């Protein structure tokens, strides 16, 4: 009932806001042409990110956008396949006769709009190290959303088989990474190893990854970076469209199906999506890993208004994921067996019915996203409510461990329109969370309440070829832990922590010319310890360890610098960046050989402590288009992390990676976007490990390949693809796999489970228009 009441209130608020902030209407017309021959480009997409407005050119290359604000300057971007993305800041008070002349190119342009930074701007004007993953790349074969992002240099994943991935950026993960969905920080027990982010992988049309501290915008948790998931752009006025996505993977029988519909009628916009995924146990090069299947059901929807006063969108989503777990038991021959010692049957490996133990993860979210034209600026107001439930089911439907986390978020930012190159922004944010244990059998963290508030000021100055940005932020965090007695023994002592600090950031970009660009950043940020780090006391199911928190932890303080050089020519595009991140009071859990017995089982004891750490590294990319139909892409990423306090490597850091892909993109009559690709993914050995509780991993090289094209069945485009990963069925352990040796058992540190073996994925994508 509370959820329904909250939805009703937000709908009423959305409708009231349409009159409260009303302003004069404005229609803008324009044209999109080929710069080389002035021919009109039909079907080009025009998008205004800060207003979430979309238009498409007609057969004459012309477009009209209705119901726009009568004043203010906004960034417009134009996309067309085979051309560089064009961007232009347009003053709506005196709009010119807009003509976008697009330059043909064989290289995927880096000149894209970044909205996840403080002010939406092109990548060349944004000092943050950022990468945008578009729809085509998100549709590439992957088992979850984070898996799709690991193609970006500097981005890795902590995995528990193919069903669970957590993001790592430049060696930092967990609560040091913010995932932003529907404009709201995703809150779902980020401190845990053994579950991923609770977001539909097909939900977004575009994902922005900001590497490096973004705490100035999103508060203390953004110490390492931000993953900003952008909802699909609204349909052009008068149109109803949709998409169908279907994938099948041979390794674990993964079937993934997603259907979306969206429409726009005179500024009333809506969208609905449903996704279902199902898989049985995954197969390594040496055999199946028992009870590692999963099923996932996602539902999401949006209703809103796009008007001259701005926009107001109400997003609702429901995520549910059931994941099987297996506590490895081996027979004399090293084969996995059941608890009673009997071997698994092949039919059991391929059963889609999950056995116990397993996880039941549920996430419900409501987000109200607004952008109001107010005075000489824009007021962006985002409000959210989330409920995250995590159930651990050991031997039946009644959970032995049950976390229930409710979180409320509010974020206000006021953007003054640009004057003489100056763009100031002011903002405040607040959040409140309440976590409860709803099971009586097992406990890991206490019931707790957490509260946070922050305020910031930021200004950006643009010259002809330079951009300077500077900002400061204040944050306050309070955690209240509740006392708990189990069998007349105190399990959790009550605690209260208060933390506050100031963050600052400075950024600079310089465009030497249209092809060469330089950017640099320096800043300081802090992260308050979370309740799991402060007060854990119990077996962390799925991680096979007993965790003990430390109520005396201090906040982490980070000092970061980075610099990047980017080049974009007609044949070659390249980038290179370096960074250094010194973290004072870095928090991590470690084991010094201590073990304990809990419920008859032996576990390693991991205690939370603090050290001073230094992480530095480099990222690079090189893309070569010697001719229009050949695409050769190469990326590199490396991070070196050291525990300065104990003079040894920092634990669980990703290995250096090198990715190479050669794509042949021929032009065939009756097809579009045809390609044939061959790729090699290489990881270096990771011997820089904390030898007291971590095992090293060897280097490996994986062979991948793919083929695909878009066919027209009448006027209906249909995209078909087939891709193969790890085609040589290479045996390997990823450095961040939770199944690598040393992480599964305190009794047998050599026990490990190889990463996924050979996998062939068949894909179908059908975009369609219902009415226009």
Residue pairs with C-beta under 8 A, 6 or more apart in sequence:
3 364
3 366
3 387
6 366
6 385
7 314
7 316
7 366
10 314
10 366
10 368
10 383
11 303
11 314
13 312
13 368
14 303
14 304
14 305
14 312
14 313
14 314
14 368
15 305
17 305
17 309
17 312
17 370
17 372
18 305
18 307
18 309
18 312
21 309
21 310
21 372
21 373
21 374
22 307
22 308
22 309
23 69
23 70
23 71
23 308
23 309
23 373
24 69
24 70
24 308
25 66
25 67
25 68
25 70
25 308
26 67
26 68
26 69
26 70
26 92
26 95
26 308
27 64
27 65
27 66
27 67
27 68
28 64
28 65
28 68
28 90
28 92
28 95
28 98
29 62
29 63
29 64
29 65
29 97
29 98
30 46
30 62
30 63
30 97
30 98
30 99
30 100
31 40
31 57
31 60
31 61
31 62
31 63
31 98
31 99
31 100
32 40
32 41
32 44
32 46
32 57
32 61
32 63
32 78
32 80
32 99
32 100
32 102
33 39
33 40
33 41
33 61
33 99
33 100
33 101
33 102
34 40
34 41
34 83
34 101
34 102
34 104
35 101
35 102
35 103
35 104
36 103
36 104
38 101
39 61
40 57
40 59
40 60
40 61
40 62
41 57
41 61
41 80
41 83
41 102
42 57
42 58
42 59
42 60
42 61
43 56
43 57
43 80
44 56
44 57
44 61
44 63
44 78
44 79
44 80
44 100
44 102
45 54
45 55
45 56
45 78
45 79
45 80
45 233
46 54
46 55
46 56
46 57
46 63
46 65
46 76
46 77
46 78
46 100
47 53
47 54
47 55
47 76
47 77
47 78
47 79
47 233
48 65
48 68
48 74
48 75
48 76
48 77
49 75
49 77
49 113
49 115
49 120
50 74
50 75
50 115
50 120
50 371
50 378
51 68
51 69
51 74
51 306
51 310
51 311
51 371
52 233
52 234
52 306
52 311
52 313
52 371
53 65
53 68
53 234
53 306
53 311
54 233
54 234
54 235
54 236
55 63
55 64
55 65
55 236
55 237
56 63
56 236
57 63
66 237
66 267
67 266
67 267
67 306
67 307
67 308
68 92
68 308
69 92
69 308
69 309
69 310
69 373
70 92
70 93
70 308
71 92
71 93
71 373
71 417
72 91
72 92
72 93
72 373
72 377
72 378
72 417
73 89
73 90
73 91
73 92
73 417
73 418
74 89
74 90
74 92
75 87
75 88
75 89
75 90
75 113
75 120
75 121
75 122
76 87
76 88
76 89
76 90
76 98
77 85
77 86
77 87
77 112
77 113
78 85
78 86
78 87
78 100
78 102
79 85
80 102
81 672
81 673
82 104
82 105
82 106
83 102
83 103
83 104
83 105
84 102
84 103
84 104
84 105
84 109
84 111
85 109
85 111
85 112
85 113
86 100
86 101
86 102
86 103
87 111
87 113
87 122
88 98
88 100
89 418
90 96
90 98
105 570
106 570
106 571
106 625
106 627
106 628
106 631
107 568
107 569
107 570
107 571
107 572
107 573
107 623
107 625
108 573
108 623
109 568
110 123
110 124
110 566
110 568
110 573
110 575
111 122
111 123
111 124
111 568
112 122
112 123
112 132
113 120
113 121
113 122
113 123
114 120
114 121
114 122
114 123
114 126
114 128
114 130
114 132
114 208
114 210
115 208
115 228
115 230
116 130
116 180
116 208
116 210
116 214
116 217
116 226
116 228
117 126
117 128
117 130
117 210
117 214
117 217
118 216
118 217
118 425
118 458
118 460
118 469
118 471
119 415
119 423
119 425
119 458
119 460
121 460
121 467
123 130
123 132
124 509
124 511
124 517
124 566
125 462
125 467
125 509
126 467
126 509
126 519
127 467
127 469
127 507
127 508
127 509
127 519
127 520
127 521
128 210
128 211
128 212
128 214
128 507
128 519
128 521
129 154
129 210
129 211
129 212
129 519
129 521
129 562
129 564
129 577
129 579
129 619
130 208
130 209
130 210
130 211
131 152
131 153
131 208
131 209
131 211
132 206
132 207
132 208
132 209
133 148
133 149
133 151
133 152
133 206
133 207
133 208
133 209
134 205
134 206
135 205
135 206
136 673
137 148
137 151
138 145
138 148
138 201
138 202
138 204
138 205
138 206
138 207
139 245
139 719
139 721
139 763
139 765
140 148
140 151
140 706
140 723
141 247
141 249
141 706
141 721
141 723
141 725
141 759
141 761
141 763
142 148
142 201
143 162
143 163
143 165
143 249
143 254
144 162
144 163
144 164
144 165
144 196
144 201
145 165
145 197
145 199
145 200
145 201
145 204
145 207
145 229
146 157
146 165
146 166
146 167
146 196
146 197
147 157
147 162
147 165
148 201
148 207
149 155
149 157
149 167
149 207
149 209
149 227
150 156
150 157
151 635
151 659
152 209
152 635
153 619
153 620
153 621
153 635
153 636
153 637
153 657
154 169
154 170
154 211
154 617
154 619
154 637
154 639
155 167
155 168
155 169
155 209
155 211
155 637
156 167
156 168
156 169
156 637
156 654
156 657
156 736
157 165
157 166
157 167
157 168
157 736
158 165
158 166
158 168
158 173
158 193
158 652
158 736
158 737
158 738
159 165
159 734
159 736
159 737
159 738
159 739
159 755
160 193
160 194
160 195
160 542
160 737
160 738
160 739
161 282
161 289
161 292
161 739
161 753
161 756
162 251
162 252
162 254
162 279
162 282
162 756
163 196
163 279
163 282
163 292
163 293
163 294
163 321
163 323
164 194
164 195
164 196
164 323
165 196
166 173
166 174
166 190
166 193
166 195
166 196
166 197
167 173
167 177
167 179
167 197
167 227
168 177
168 224
168 654
168 736
169 177
169 209
169 211
169 224
169 225
170 211
170 212
170 224
170 225
170 579
170 581
170 615
170 617
170 639
171 224
171 615
171 617
171 639
171 641
171 650
171 653
171 654
172 223
172 224
172 225
172 581
172 615
173 224
174 190
174 191
175 190
175 191
175 221
175 527
175 530
176 221
176 222
176 223
176 224
176 527
177 190
177 221
177 222
177 224
177 225
177 226
177 227
178 185
178 186
178 214
178 218
178 219
178 221
178 222
178 225
178 226
178 227
179 185
179 186
179 197
179 199
179 226
179 227
179 229
180 186
180 218
180 226
180 227
180 228
180 229
181 199
181 203
181 204
181 229
181 317
181 365
181 367
182 229
182 231
182 315
182 317
182 365
182 367
182 369
182 384
183 367
183 369
183 382
183 384
183 411
184 365
184 367
184 382
184 384
184 386
184 409
184 411
185 218
185 219
185 221
185 384
185 409
185 431
186 197
186 198
186 199
186 386
187 386
187 388
187 405
187 407
187 409
187 431
187 433
188 195
188 197
188 198
188 361
188 363
188 386
188 388
188 390
188 405
189 195
189 388
189 390
189 403
189 405
189 532
190 221
190 530
191 530
191 532
191 533
192 390
192 532
192 540
192 543
193 540
193 542
193 543
193 738
194 325
194 359
194 540
194 541
194 542
194 543
194 738
195 321
195 323
195 359
195 361
195 390
195 542
196 321
198 319
198 321
198 361
198 362
198 363
198 388
199 229
199 317
199 319
200 258
200 273
200 275
200 298
200 300
200 317
200 319
201 275
202 245
202 256
202 258
202 260
202 273
202 275
203 229
203 231
203 273
203 275
203 298
203 300
203 317
204 229
204 230
204 231
204 232
205 230
205 231
205 232
205 233
206 230
207 227
207 228
207 229
207 230
208 226
208 227
208 228
208 230
209 225
209 226
209 227
209 228
210 225
210 226
210 227
210 228
211 225
211 562
211 579
211 619
212 224
212 225
212 521
212 560
212 562
212 579
212 581
213 222
213 223
213 224
213 225
213 503
213 505
213 523
213 525
213 558
213 560
213 581
214 222
214 225
214 226
215 221
215 222
215 223
215 473
215 475
215 503
215 505
215 523
215 525
215 526
215 527
216 456
216 458
216 471
216 472
216 473
216 503
216 504
216 505
216 523
216 525
217 226
217 456
218 226
219 429
219 452
219 454
219 473
219 475
220 452
220 454
220 475
220 477
220 501
220 503
220 525
220 526
220 527
220 528
220 555
221 527
222 525
223 525
223 526
223 527
223 556
223 558
223 583
231 271
231 302
231 313
231 315
232 260
232 262
232 271
234 262
234 264
234 269
234 271
234 304
234 306
235 241
235 262
235 263
235 264
235 269
236 264
236 772
237 264
237 265
237 266
237 267
238 264
238 265
238 266
238 771
238 772
239 263
239 264
239 769
239 771
239 772
240 261
240 262
240 263
240 264
240 769
240 770
240 771
240 772
241 261
241 262
241 263
241 767
241 768
241 769
241 770
241 772
242 259
242 260
242 261
242 262
242 767
242 768
242 770
243 258
243 259
243 260
243 765
243 766
243 767
243 768
244 257
244 258
244 259
244 764
244 765
244 766
244 768
245 256
245 257
245 258
245 259
245 763
245 764
245 765
245 766
246 255
246 256
246 257
246 258
246 763
246 764
247 254
247 255
247 256
247 257
247 761
247 762
247 763
247 764
248 254
248 255
248 256
248 761
248 762
249 279
249 759
249 760
249 761
249 762
250 758
250 759
250 760
250 761
251 282
251 283
251 756
251 757
251 758
251 759
251 760
252 279
252 280
252 281
252 282
252 283
252 292
252 293
252 756
252 759
253 278
253 279
253 280
253 350
253 352
254 277
254 278
254 279
254 761
255 276
255 277
255 278
255 279
256 275
256 276
256 277
257 275
257 276
257 277
258 273
258 274
258 275
258 276
258 298
259 273
259 274
259 275
260 271
260 272
260 273
261 271
261 272
261 273
261 770
262 269
262 270
262 271
262 272
263 269
263 270
263 271
263 770
263 771
264 306
267 305
267 306
267 307
268 303
268 304
268 305
269 302
269 303
269 304
269 305
269 306
269 313
270 301
270 302
270 303
270 304
271 300
271 301
271 302
272 300
272 301
272 302
273 298
273 299
273 300
273 301
274 298
274 299
275 296
275 297
275 298
275 299
276 295
276 296
276 297
276 298
277 294
277 295
277 296
278 293
278 294
278 295
278 296
278 352
279 293
279 294
279 295
279 352
280 293
280 349
280 350
280 351
280 352
281 288
281 289
281 290
281 291
281 292
281 293
281 324
281 349
281 350
282 288
282 289
282 292
282 293
282 756
283 289
283 349
283 756
283 757
284 731
284 753
284 754
284 755
284 756
284 757
285 729
285 730
285 731
285 754
285 757
285 758
286 731
286 754
287 335
287 336
288 344
288 349
289 326
289 336
289 739
289 753
290 326
290 336
290 344
290 348
290 349
291 324
291 325
291 326
291 354
291 355
291 358
292 324
292 325
292 326
293 324
293 351
293 352
293 354
294 321
294 322
294 323
294 324
294 354
295 321
295 322
295 352
295 354
296 319
296 320
296 321
296 322
297 318
297 319
297 320
298 317
298 318
298 319
298 320
299 317
299 318
300 315
300 316
300 317
300 318
301 315
301 316
301 317
302 313
302 314
302 315
302 316
303 313
303 314
304 311
304 312
304 313
304 314
304 369
305 311
305 312
305 313
308 373
309 372
309 373
310 370
310 371
310 372
310 373
310 378
311 369
311 370
311 371
312 368
312 369
312 370
312 371
313 368
313 369
313 370
314 366
314 367
314 368
315 365
315 366
315 367
315 368
315 369
316 365
316 366
316 367
317 363
317 364
317 365
318 362
318 363
318 364
318 365
319 361
319 362
319 363
319 364
319 365
320 360
320 361
320 362
320 363
321 359
321 360
321 361
321 362
322 354
322 358
322 359
322 360
322 361
323 354
323 358
323 359
323 361
324 354
324 355
324 357
324 358
325 357
325 358
325 359
325 541
325 542
326 336
326 357
327 357
327 544
328 336
328 744
328 745
328 751
328 753
329 336
329 337
329 338
329 339
329 341
330 336
330 337
330 748
330 751
331 337
331 341
331 343
335 343
336 344
337 343
337 344
338 344
356 393
356 394
356 395
356 396
357 392
357 393
357 394
357 395
357 541
358 393
359 390
359 391
359 392
359 393
359 542
360 389
360 390
360 391
360 393
360 399
361 388
361 389
361 390
361 391
362 387
362 388
362 389
362 390
362 391
363 386
363 387
363 388
363 389
364 386
364 387
365 384
365 385
365 386
365 387
366 384
366 385
366 386
367 382
367 383
367 384
368 381
368 382
368 383
368 384
369 381
369 382
370 379
370 380
370 381
370 382
371 378
371 379
371 380
371 381
372 378
372 379
372 380
372 381
374 414
376 416
376 417
377 414
377 415
377 416
377 417
378 414
378 415
378 417
379 412
379 413
379 414
379 415
380 411
380 412
380 413
380 414
380 415
381 411
381 412
382 409
382 410
382 411
383 409
383 410
383 411
384 407
384 408
384 409
384 410
385 406
385 407
385 408
385 409
386 405
386 406
386 407
386 409
387 404
387 405
387 406
387 407
388 403
388 404
388 405
388 407
389 402
389 403
389 404
389 405
390 401
390 402
390 403
391 399
391 401
391 402
391 439
392 399
392 400
392 401
392 402
392 439
392 442
392 541
392 542
393 399
393 400
394 400
399 438
399 439
400 439
400 441
400 442
400 541
401 437
401 439
401 441
401 442
401 443
401 444
401 541
402 437
402 438
402 439
403 435
403 436
403 437
403 438
403 445
404 435
404 436
404 437
404 438
405 433
405 434
405 435
405 436
406 433
406 434
406 435
407 431
407 432
407 433
407 434
408 431
408 432
408 433
409 429
409 430
409 431
410 429
410 430
410 431
411 427
411 428
411 429
411 430
412 427
412 428
412 429
413 425
413 426
413 427
414 425
414 426
414 427
415 423
415 424
415 425
416 423
416 424
416 425
417 423
418 462
421 461
421 462
421 463
422 459
422 460
422 461
423 459
423 460
423 461
423 462
424 457
424 458
424 459
424 460
425 456
425 457
425 458
425 459
425 460
426 456
426 457
426 458
427 455
427 456
427 458
428 453
428 454
428 455
428 456
429 452
429 453
429 454
429 455
430 451
430 452
430 453
430 454
431 450
431 451
431 452
431 453
432 449
432 450
432 451
432 452
433 449
433 450
433 451
434 448
434 449
434 450
435 445
435 447
435 448
435 449
435 450
435 531
436 447
437 443
437 445
437 446
437 447
437 484
442 538
442 539
442 541
443 484
443 486
443 491
443 492
443 537
443 538
444 532
444 536
444 537
444 538
444 539
444 540
444 541
444 547
445 492
445 531
445 532
445 535
445 536
445 537
445 538
445 549
446 481
446 482
446 483
446 484
446 491
446 492
446 531
446 535
446 537
447 481
447 482
447 484
448 479
448 480
448 481
448 482
448 531
448 535
449 479
449 480
450 477
450 478
450 479
450 480
450 530
450 531
451 477
451 478
452 475
452 476
452 477
452 478
452 528
453 475
453 476
454 473
454 474
454 475
454 476
455 473
455 474
456 471
456 472
456 473
456 474
457 471
457 472
457 473
458 469
458 470
458 471
458 472
459 469
459 470
459 471
460 467
460 468
460 469
461 467
461 468
461 469
465 510
465 511
465 512
466 508
466 509
466 510
466 511
467 507
467 508
467 509
467 510
468 507
468 508
469 505
469 506
469 507
469 508
470 504
470 505
470 506
470 507
471 504
471 505
472 502
472 503
472 504
472 505
473 502
473 503
473 504
474 500
474 501
474 502
474 503
475 500
475 501
475 502
475 503
475 526
475 528
476 498
476 499
476 500
477 497
477 498
477 499
477 500
477 528
478 496
478 497
478 498
478 499
479 495
479 496
479 497
479 528
479 529
479 530
479 531
479 534
480 495
480 496
481 492
481 493
481 494
481 495
481 496
481 531
481 534
481 535
481 551
482 492
482 494
483 490
483 492
483 493
483 494
484 490
484 491
484 492
485 491
491 537
491 538
492 535
492 537
493 535
493 551
495 534
495 535
495 551
497 528
497 529
497 534
497 551
499 526
499 528
499 529
499 555
501 526
501 555
501 557
503 523
503 524
503 525
503 526
504 523
504 524
505 521
505 522
505 523
505 524
505 525
506 521
506 522
506 523
507 519
507 520
507 521
508 519
508 520
508 521
509 517
509 518
509 519
509 520
510 517
510 518
510 519
511 517
511 518
512 518
515 567
515 568
515 569
516 565
516 566
516 567
517 565
517 566
517 567
517 568
518 563
518 564
518 565
518 566
519 563
519 564
519 566
520 561
520 562
520 563
520 564
521 560
521 561
521 562
521 563
522 560
522 561
523 559
523 560
524 557
524 558
524 559
524 560
525 557
525 558
525 560
526 555
526 556
526 557
526 558
527 555
527 556
527 558
528 555
529 553
529 554
529 555
529 556
529 587
531 549
532 547
532 549
533 549
533 550
533 553
533 587
533 589
533 608
534 549
534 550
534 551
534 553
534 608
535 549
535 551
536 547
536 548
536 549
536 608
537 547
537 548
537 549
538 546
538 547
538 598
539 545
539 546
539 547
539 598
539 599
539 601
539 603
540 546
540 547
540 606
543 738
543 743
544 603
544 604
544 743
544 744
544 745
544 746
545 591
545 603
545 604
545 605
545 606
545 746
546 596
546 598
546 603
546 604
546 605
546 606
547 589
547 605
547 606
547 607
547 608
548 605
548 606
548 607
548 608
549 608
550 607
550 608
550 609
550 610
553 585
553 587
553 608
553 610
554 585
554 610
555 585
556 583
556 584
556 585
556 586
556 587
557 583
557 584
557 585
558 581
558 582
558 583
558 584
559 581
559 582
559 583
559 584
560 579
560 580
560 581
560 582
561 579
561 580
562 577
562 578
562 579
562 580
563 577
563 578
563 579
564 575
564 576
564 577
564 578
565 575
565 576
565 577
566 573
566 574
566 575
567 573
567 574
567 575
571 624
571 625
571 626
572 622
572 623
572 624
572 625
573 621
573 622
573 623
574 620
574 621
574 622
574 623
575 619
575 620
575 621
576 618
576 619
576 620
577 618
577 619
577 620
578 616
578 617
578 618
579 616
579 617
579 618
580 614
580 615
580 616
581 614
581 615
581 616
582 612
582 613
582 614
582 615
583 612
583 613
583 614
583 615
584 612
585 610
585 611
585 612
586 610
586 611
586 612
586 613
586 650
587 608
587 609
587 610
588 608
588 609
588 610
588 611
588 650
588 651
589 606
589 607
589 608
589 609
590 606
590 607
590 609
590 651
590 690
590 692
590 693
591 604
591 605
591 606
591 607
591 692
591 693
592 607
592 692
592 693
593 692
594 604
594 605
594 607
595 602
595 603
595 604
595 605
595 746
596 602
596 603
596 605
597 603
602 746
602 747
603 746
604 693
604 746
606 693
611 643
611 644
611 645
611 646
612 643
612 644
612 645
613 641
613 642
613 643
613 644
613 645
613 650
614 641
614 642
614 644
615 639
615 640
615 641
615 642
615 650
615 653
616 639
616 640
617 637
617 638
617 639
617 640
618 636
618 637
618 638
619 635
619 636
619 637
619 638
620 635
620 636
620 637
621 633
621 634
621 635
621 636
622 633
622 634
622 635
623 631
623 632
623 633
623 634
624 631
624 632
624 633
625 631
625 632
626 632
628 665
629 664
629 665
629 666
629 667
630 662
630 663
630 664
630 665
631 661
631 662
631 663
631 664
631 665
632 660
632 661
632 662
632 663
633 659
633 660
633 661
633 663
634 658
634 659
634 660
634 661
635 657
635 658
635 659
636 656
636 657
636 658
636 659
637 654
637 656
637 657
638 656
638 657
638 684
639 653
639 654
639 656
640 688
641 649
641 650
641 653
641 688
642 648
642 649
642 650
643 649
643 650
643 651
643 690
648 690
648 691
649 688
649 689
649 690
650 690
651 689
651 690
651 693
651 694
652 694
652 735
652 736
653 686
653 688
653 735
654 686
654 735
654 736
655 683
655 684
655 685
655 686
655 697
655 699
655 734
655 735
656 683
656 684
657 681
657 682
657 683
657 684
658 681
658 682
658 683
658 684
659 679
659 680
659 681
659 682
660 679
660 680
660 682
661 677
661 678
661 679
661 680
661 704
662 677
662 678
662 679
663 675
663 676
663 677
664 675
664 676
664 677
665 673
665 674
665 675
666 674
666 676
667 674
668 674
668 709
670 711
670 712
671 709
671 710
671 711
671 712
672 709
672 710
672 712
672 717
673 708
673 709
673 710
673 719
674 708
674 709
674 710
675 706
675 707
675 708
675 709
676 706
676 707
677 704
677 705
677 706
677 707
678 703
678 704
678 705
679 703
679 704
679 705
679 706
680 701
680 702
680 703
680 704
681 701
681 702
681 704
682 699
682 700
682 701
682 702
683 699
683 700
683 701
683 732
683 734
683 735
684 699
685 696
685 697
685 698
685 699
686 696
686 697
686 735
687 696
689 695
689 696
693 742
694 742
695 740
695 741
695 742
695 743
695 749
697 732
697 733
697 734
697 735
697 740
698 732
698 733
700 730
700 732
701 730
702 725
702 726
702 727
702 728
702 730
702 732
703 726
703 727
703 728
703 730
704 723
704 724
704 725
704 726
704 727
705 723
705 724
705 727
706 721
706 722
706 723
706 724
707 721
707 722
707 723
708 719
708 720
708 721
708 722
708 723
708 763
709 719
709 720
710 717
710 718
710 719
710 720
711 717
711 718
711 719
711 720
712 718
716 766
716 768
717 766
717 767
718 764
718 765
718 766
719 763
719 764
719 765
719 766
720 763
720 764
721 761
721 762
721 763
721 764
721 765
722 760
722 761
722 762
722 763
723 760
723 761
723 763
724 758
724 759
724 760
724 761
725 756
725 758
725 759
725 761
726 756
726 757
726 758
726 759
727 758
728 758
729 757
729 758
730 757
731 754
731 757
732 754
732 755
733 739
733 740
733 741
733 752
733 754
733 755
734 740
734 755
737 743
737 753
737 755
738 744
739 752
739 753
739 754
739 755
740 752
740 753
741 749
741 750
741 751
741 752
742 749
742 750
742 752
743 752
744 751
744 752
744 753
745 751
